[in-house]
Every structure is written in structure tokens, then in C-alpha cells.
């Protein structure tokens, strides 16, 4: 994580399997290796998390178990449920955070390619799901186009916009 640039570089993934235990490996696809910007409003919270819970150094784990080791699935679930109770979020799955972030990116106007890059996907299928969720934005899109036209077009007599 680069707090100054507000980016997260995804280079490794932690996977837990029944046969091999915990593995640190590259993401499933080449598209999964990526750098993603995060909102400035999260910087302070991320800095506090890194200082209190993460391993140090460029290759240190961002999320660790209670004793500072690798976080296991069963331990994470317990921590996640406690966090939900503390915040009052109710029945929220961890993956819902990814879903919410990508939906917000789509409503902010992210293109299919930009959503794919943020999610680490090499196919458009997942990105289209998030763009589908923001259907009905036709009037907002038209208003944005109208705003751009009004910026460059001289006002005409009788123009209702007053520009």
C-alpha cells in the first residue's frame, strides 16, 4: 500500500486449501496483478490499520491473525462477525465490500475497461454486472452532455438556461 499515492498494489494473493493449507501465490490471472487507487477519505484509517495490525515492509501482509501470523478463514470469519456487530452493519458479507466499491465506481462513470482493471478481471462479464446495476442513468448522462454543450455554445436569444 502506498498511502502517499493512495494506491494498493495487488501482487500476491493468500489462498487456503484443504490439501495445501495456506498458500501465498500470484492472483489467478494476469489481470489480477494490478494497482488500484483508493479514496482519500480512507487514508487515515488505512494508516492506523497498517500501524496496528499489518506486517512491516513492502512484502508484509496487510491482514494478519491475532498473533501476527497468516489469517486463516475460520479466524477471519470470527473477526468479521465481531466487526459487523461493532458497526451495526448487520448481515453483510465480506465480498459485499468489493461489490459496493465497484457499484460506486460504476455510478461515478467508470468505463467497462476501468472496472475490469479495478477488479482484476480479464473478461467483461463481471464489469457489465456493475454497469447493469446503474442502468436508468440516461437522464443523468444527458444532463452531463448538456452541461458540456452549454459550456462551449454561446447563449442564444430566448435560451431558457440564461447562459
PAMAR-743606 format. One line per 2 residues: number of its first residue (from 1); for each residue x, y, z of N, C-alpha, C. Coordinates in nm, 3 decimals, m for minus. Layout:
N
NUM	X Y Z X Y Z X Y Z ~ ...
***
This chain:
163
1	0.085 m0.118 0.000 0.000 0.000 0.000 0.089 0.123 0.000 ~ 0.052 0.217 m0.081 0.124 0.344 m0.087 0.026 0.452 m0.043
3	0.037 0.493 0.083 m0.058 0.590 0.138 m0.042 0.728 0.075 ~ 0.079 0.762 0.037 0.103 0.892 m0.024 0.036 0.902 m0.162
5	0.048 0.799 m0.240 m0.014 0.797 m0.373 m0.157 0.747 m0.369 ~ m0.200 0.696 m0.254 m0.334 0.638 m0.234 m0.359 0.523 m0.332
7	m0.267 0.427 m0.333 m0.282 0.311 m0.419 m0.253 0.182 m0.342 ~ m0.314 0.075 m0.390 m0.288 m0.060 m0.340 m0.236 m0.139 m0.459
9	m0.119 m0.196 m0.444 m0.062 m0.280 m0.549 m0.095 m0.425 m0.515 ~ m0.171 m0.489 m0.602 m0.207 m0.629 m0.581 m0.106 m0.713 m0.660
11	m0.022 m0.783 m0.587 0.082 m0.864 m0.649 0.075 m1.010 m0.605 ~ 0.016 m1.032 m0.486 0.007 m1.166 m0.431 m0.133 m1.187 m0.375
13	m0.170 m1.312 m0.363 m0.298 m1.348 m0.303 m0.275 m1.461 m0.204 ~ m0.350 m1.458 m0.097 m0.342 m1.564 0.001 m0.460 m1.657 m0.022
15	m0.434 m1.785 m0.036 m0.539 m1.884 m0.056 m0.524 m1.993 0.047 ~ m0.637 m2.042 0.096 m0.634 m2.153 0.192 m0.705 m2.271 0.128
17	m0.632 m2.381 0.113 m0.691 m2.502 0.055 m0.684 m2.616 0.156 ~ m0.768 m2.714 0.138 m0.768 m2.829 0.229 m0.643 m2.913 0.213
19	m0.593 m2.923 0.089 m0.479 m3.011 0.064 m0.345 m2.946 0.092 ~ m0.333 m2.814 0.067 m0.203 m2.748 0.080 m0.197 m2.645 0.192
21	m0.307 m2.625 0.264 m0.307 m2.524 0.370 m0.307 m2.383 0.312 ~ m0.233 m2.293 0.375 m0.227 m2.154 0.330 m0.114 m2.138 0.229
23	m0.149 m2.079 0.116 m0.051 m2.053 0.010 m0.051 m1.905 m0.022 ~ 0.067 m1.851 m0.043 0.077 m1.716 m0.096 0.122 m1.732 m0.240
25	0.040 m1.682 m0.332 0.065 m1.705 m0.474 0.027 m1.581 m0.553 ~ 0.054 m1.586 m0.682 0.010 m1.475 m0.766 m0.141 m1.487 m0.786
27	m0.208 m1.377 m0.818 m0.351 m1.384 m0.846 m0.381 m1.483 m0.959 ~ m0.508 m1.527 m0.968 m0.549 m1.630 m1.063 m0.515 m1.597 m1.208
29	m0.527 m1.470 m1.246 m0.499 m1.430 m1.384 m0.401 m1.314 m1.385 ~ m0.343 m1.288 m1.501 m0.251 m1.175 m1.517 m0.323 m1.043 m1.488
31	m0.451 m1.036 m1.518 m0.528 m0.913 m1.492 m0.541 m0.887 m1.343 ~ m0.527 m0.993 m1.261 m0.536 m0.977 m1.117 m0.419 m0.902 m1.056
33	m0.307 m0.898 m1.127 m0.191 m0.820 m1.083 m0.215 m0.677 m1.129 ~ m0.236 m0.587 m1.034 m0.277 m0.453 m1.071 m0.248 m0.355 m0.958
35	m0.259 m0.226 m0.988 m0.251 m0.121 m0.888 m0.382 m0.044 m0.895 ~ m0.445 m0.025 m0.780 m0.576 0.037 m0.773 m0.571 0.155 m0.677
37	m0.626 0.267 m0.719 m0.634 0.386 m0.633 m0.749 0.369 m0.534 ~ m0.731 0.426 m0.414 m0.840 0.422 m0.315 m0.875 0.566 m0.275
39	m0.998 0.586 m0.223 m1.044 0.721 m0.187 m0.956 0.785 m0.078 ~ m0.931 0.912 m0.093 m0.850 0.987 0.003 m0.908 0.979 0.144
41	m1.040 0.971 0.155 m1.103 0.968 0.287 m1.069 0.843 0.367 ~ m1.012 0.741 0.303 m0.974 0.618 0.373 m0.829 0.618 0.422
43	m0.751 0.716 0.381 m0.608 0.716 0.409 m0.577 0.709 0.559 ~ m0.644 0.789 0.638 m0.616 0.792 0.782 m0.648 0.657 0.847
45	m0.762 0.598 0.811 m0.799 0.468 0.867 m0.703 0.358 0.822 ~ m0.661 0.363 0.696 m0.566 0.263 0.647 m0.431 0.277 0.716
47	m0.387 0.400 0.738 m0.259 0.422 0.808 m0.266 0.364 0.949 ~ m0.377 0.385 1.017 m0.393 0.333 1.153 m0.395 0.179 1.151
49	m0.463 0.122 1.053 m0.468 m0.024 1.042 m0.328 m0.081 1.016 ~ m0.256 m0.021 0.923 m0.122 m0.070 0.890 m0.030 m0.064 1.012
51	m0.040 0.046 1.087 0.046 0.062 1.205 0.013 m0.040 1.314 ~ m0.114 m0.072 1.329 m0.156 m0.159 1.439 m0.156 m0.308 1.404
53	m0.187 m0.343 1.280 m0.214 m0.483 1.250 m0.130 m0.546 1.141 ~ m0.076 m0.468 1.050 m0.007 m0.526 0.935 0.138 m0.561 0.967
55	0.192 m0.653 0.887 0.335 m0.682 0.896 0.411 m0.566 0.831 ~ 0.531 m0.542 0.875 0.608 m0.432 0.821 0.673 m0.471 0.688
57	0.713 m0.371 0.615 0.784 m0.393 0.489 0.694 m0.405 0.368 ~ 0.758 m0.396 0.253 0.684 m0.400 0.125 0.611 m0.531 0.102
59	0.663 m0.638 0.155 0.601 m0.769 0.131 0.521 m0.818 0.251 ~ 0.507 m0.734 0.353 0.431 m0.773 0.472 0.283 m0.787 0.443
61	0.220 m0.879 0.514 0.076 m0.898 0.498 0.000 m0.780 0.556 ~ m0.105 m0.737 0.488 m0.188 m0.626 0.534 m0.283 m0.673 0.643
63	m0.331 m0.796 0.631 m0.422 m0.853 0.729 m0.353 m0.973 0.792 ~ m0.346 m0.973 0.925 m0.281 m1.082 0.996 m0.374 m1.135 1.104
65	m0.342 m1.253 1.154 m0.418 m1.313 1.262 m0.389 m1.245 1.395 ~ m0.456 m1.291 1.500 m0.445 m1.231 1.634 m0.302 m1.231 1.686
67	m0.224 m1.331 1.650 m0.085 m1.339 1.696 0.014 m1.289 1.593 ~ m0.036 m1.221 1.491 0.051 m1.163 1.390 0.084 m1.255 1.274
69	0.033 m1.375 1.273 0.060 m1.469 1.164 m0.041 m1.456 1.052 ~ m0.035 m1.551 0.961 m0.129 m1.552 0.849 m0.271 m1.573 0.899
71	m0.361 m1.499 0.843 m0.501 m1.503 0.882 m0.569 m1.623 0.815 ~ m0.628 m1.707 0.896 m0.698 m1.826 0.843 m0.846 m1.794 0.826
73	m0.910 m1.867 0.737 m1.051 m1.845 0.706 m1.139 m1.847 0.830 ~ m1.124 m1.947 0.916 m1.211 m1.957 1.034 m1.185 m1.842 1.132
75	m1.061 m1.796 1.145 m1.031 m1.681 1.232 m1.087 m1.553 1.173 ~ m1.078 m1.539 1.042 m1.128 m1.419 0.977 m1.279 m1.406 0.997
77	m1.349 m1.515 0.982 m1.495 m1.510 0.999 m1.533 m1.458 1.138 ~ m1.465 m1.505 1.238 m1.492 m1.461 1.374 m1.466 m1.310 1.388
79	m1.355 m1.263 1.333 m1.322 m1.120 1.338 m1.424 m1.038 1.259 ~ m1.464 m1.090 1.143 m1.559 m1.019 1.056 m1.694 m1.004 1.128
81	m1.741 m1.110 1.190 m1.870 m1.105 1.260 m1.864 m1.006 1.377 ~ m1.750 m1.001 1.445 m1.733 m0.905 1.555 m1.735 m0.762 1.499
83	m1.669 m0.740 1.386 m1.668 m0.607 1.325 m1.810 m0.564 1.283 ~ m1.886 m0.658 1.228 m2.025 m0.626 1.189 m2.108 m0.588 1.310
85	m2.090 m0.661 1.419 m2.164 m0.631 1.541 m2.126 m0.494 1.594 ~ m1.997 m0.463 1.593 m1.948 m0.334 1.644 m2.003 m0.217 1.562
87	m2.007 m0.233 1.431 m2.051 m0.124 1.344 m2.200 m0.121 1.319 ~ m2.270 m0.229 1.356 m2.414 m0.233 1.333 m2.453 m0.253 1.188
89	m2.362 m0.308 1.108 m2.391 m0.326 0.965 m2.486 m0.441 0.936 ~ m2.506 m0.530 1.030 m2.599 m0.641 1.006 m2.538 m0.750 0.922
91	m2.620 m0.810 0.838 m2.579 m0.926 0.758 m2.508 m0.883 0.630 ~ m2.382 m0.846 0.642 m2.302 m0.805 0.528 m2.190 m0.907 0.509
93	m2.177 m0.957 0.389 m2.069 m1.050 0.358 m1.945 m0.969 0.321 ~ m1.829 m1.023 0.349 m1.705 m0.951 0.319 m1.697 m0.913 0.171
95	m1.739 m1.004 0.084 m1.734 m0.977 m0.061 m1.827 m0.861 m0.100 ~ m1.927 m0.832 m0.016 m2.016 m0.720 m0.044 m1.940 m0.587 m0.048
97	m1.828 m0.579 0.022 m1.748 m0.455 0.019 m1.694 m0.431 m0.122 ~ m1.646 m0.537 m0.185 m1.597 m0.529 m0.323 m1.711 m0.490 m0.417
99	m1.826 m0.552 m0.395 m1.943 m0.524 m0.476 m1.984 m0.377 m0.465 ~ m1.986 m0.327 m0.342 m2.024 m0.187 m0.319 m1.924 m0.091 m0.384
101	m1.796 m0.118 m0.366 m1.694 m0.031 m0.426 m1.705 m0.026 m0.577 ~ m1.730 m0.140 m0.639 m1.740 m0.143 m0.785 m1.870 m0.080 m0.834
103	m1.976 m0.093 m0.756 m2.101 m0.025 m0.792 m2.083 0.125 m0.784 ~ m2.015 0.173 m0.678 m1.989 0.316 m0.666 m1.901 0.366 m0.780
105	m1.803 0.286 m0.820 m1.717 0.324 m0.933 m1.800 0.333 m1.060 ~ m1.891 0.239 m1.080 m1.976 0.241 m1.199 m2.068 0.362 m1.199
107	m2.126 0.395 m1.082 m2.214 0.512 m1.077 m2.135 0.641 m1.095 ~ m2.005 0.636 m1.065 m1.919 0.752 m1.086 m1.876 0.767 m1.231
109	m1.917 0.674 m1.315 m1.888 0.685 m1.457 m1.774 0.599 m1.506 ~ m1.725 0.506 m1.424 m1.615 0.420 m1.468 m1.658 0.340 m1.591
111	m1.570 0.331 m1.687 m1.598 0.254 m1.808 m1.583 0.105 m1.779 ~ m1.627 0.024 m1.872 m1.612 m0.121 m1.858 m1.466 m0.157 m1.839
113	m1.378 m0.100 m1.919 m1.234 m0.128 m1.909 m1.180 m0.085 m1.773 ~ m1.222 0.030 m1.723 m1.175 0.077 m1.592 m1.224 m0.015 m1.480
115	m1.348 m0.060 m1.487 m1.399 m0.153 m1.387 m1.322 m0.284 m1.392 ~ m1.294 m0.332 m1.512 m1.217 m0.456 m1.527 m1.080 m0.442 m1.462
117	m1.014 m0.329 m1.483 m0.882 m0.307 m1.426 m0.889 m0.302 m1.274 ~ m0.987 m0.231 m1.220 m1.000 m0.221 m1.074 m1.029 m0.356 m1.011
119	m1.110 m0.438 m1.078 m1.148 m0.568 m1.022 m1.046 m0.676 m1.050 ~ m0.959 m0.653 m1.147 m0.861 m0.755 m1.182 m0.918 m0.864 m1.270
121	m1.014 m0.828 m1.354 m1.077 m0.925 m1.443 m1.028 m0.907 m1.586 ~ m1.018 m1.019 m1.656 m0.976 m1.013 m1.797 m1.094 m1.024 m1.892
123	m1.215 m1.051 m1.839 m1.334 m1.057 m1.924 m1.431 m0.947 m1.882 ~ m1.518 m0.910 m1.973 m1.611 m0.800 m1.946 m1.731 m0.844 m1.863
125	m1.753 m0.973 m1.846 m1.872 m1.024 m1.780 m1.897 m0.958 m1.644 ~ m1.798 m0.960 m1.555 m1.817 m0.905 m1.420 m1.838 m0.753 m1.425
127	m1.762 m0.685 m1.508 m1.775 m0.539 m1.517 m1.915 m0.500 m1.565 ~ m1.969 m0.577 m1.657 m2.103 m0.546 m1.708 m2.210 m0.562 m1.601
129	m2.187 m0.651 m1.507 m2.282 m0.668 m1.396 m2.294 m0.537 m1.320 ~ m2.181 m0.473 m1.291 m2.184 m0.348 m1.215 m2.241 m0.235 m1.298
131	m2.212 m0.234 m1.426 m2.269 m0.130 m1.511 m2.419 m0.150 m1.527 ~ m2.464 m0.274 m1.529 m2.607 m0.302 m1.538 m2.680 m0.246 m1.416
133	m2.615 m0.251 m1.300 m2.677 m0.203 m1.178 m2.706 m0.053 m1.181 ~ m2.637 0.019 m1.266 m2.658 0.163 m1.272 m2.738 0.204 m1.395
135	m2.806 0.109 m1.456 m2.896 0.144 m1.566 m2.999 0.243 m1.514 ~ m3.058 0.319 m1.603 m3.152 0.420 m1.560 m3.085 0.554 m1.540
137	m2.958 0.562 m1.572 m2.885 0.688 m1.559 m2.893 0.772 m1.685 ~ m2.983 0.736 m1.775 m2.990 0.803 m1.904 m3.008 0.953 m1.890
139	m3.097 0.996 m1.800 m3.118 1.140 m1.782 m2.994 1.207 m1.721 ~ m2.926 1.140 m1.631 m2.804 1.197 m1.572 m2.695 1.210 m1.679
141	m2.686 1.111 m1.766 m2.588 1.117 m1.875 m2.623 1.232 m1.970 ~ m2.751 1.244 m2.004 m2.795 1.352 m2.093 m2.768 1.488 m2.029
143	m2.789 1.500 m1.898 m2.763 1.627 m1.828 m2.614 1.661 m1.832 ~ m2.529 1.560 m1.818 m2.385 1.583 m1.825 m2.346 1.630 m1.966
145	m2.398 1.565 m2.068 m2.370 1.606 m2.206 m2.420 1.748 m2.229 ~ m2.539 1.777 m2.178 m2.597 1.911 m2.192 m2.506 2.016 m2.127
147	m2.453 1.983 m2.010 m2.363 2.075 m1.941 m2.238 2.105 m2.025 ~ m2.184 2.004 m2.090 m2.066 2.022 m2.174 m2.099 2.110 m2.296
149	m2.216 2.089 m2.354 m2.258 2.170 m2.469 m2.274 2.314 m2.428 ~ m2.338 2.337 m2.314 m2.363 2.475 m2.268 m2.234 2.550 m2.235
151	m2.132 2.478 m2.197 m2.003 2.542 m2.166 m1.940 2.604 m2.291 ~ m1.960 2.544 m2.405 m1.892 2.592 m2.527 m1.985 2.664 m2.624
153	m2.114 2.645 m2.610 m2.208 2.708 m2.703 m2.246 2.846 m2.652 ~ m2.238 2.945 m2.741 m2.281 3.079 m2.698 m2.432 3.079 m2.672
155	m2.473 3.158 m2.575 m2.615 3.167 m2.543 m2.691 3.225 m2.660 ~ m2.807 3.166 m2.689 m2.892 3.215 m2.798 m3.004 3.299 m2.739
157	m3.054 3.394 m2.814 m3.166 3.474 m2.762 m3.284 3.383 m2.729 ~ m3.341 3.404 m2.613 m3.457 3.323 m2.570 m3.416 3.190 m2.509
159	m3.287 3.170 m2.488 m3.240 3.045 m2.427 m3.288 3.042 m2.283 ~ m3.358 2.938 m2.246 m3.416 2.926 m2.111 m3.309 2.907 m2.003
161	m3.190 2.869 m2.041 m3.087 2.844 m1.940 m3.030 2.971 m1.883 ~ m3.048 3.081 m1.954 m2.995 3.206 m1.907 m2.844 3.221 m1.927
163	m2.784 3.130 m2.004 m2.639 3.140 m2.028 m2.614 3.211 m2.157
***
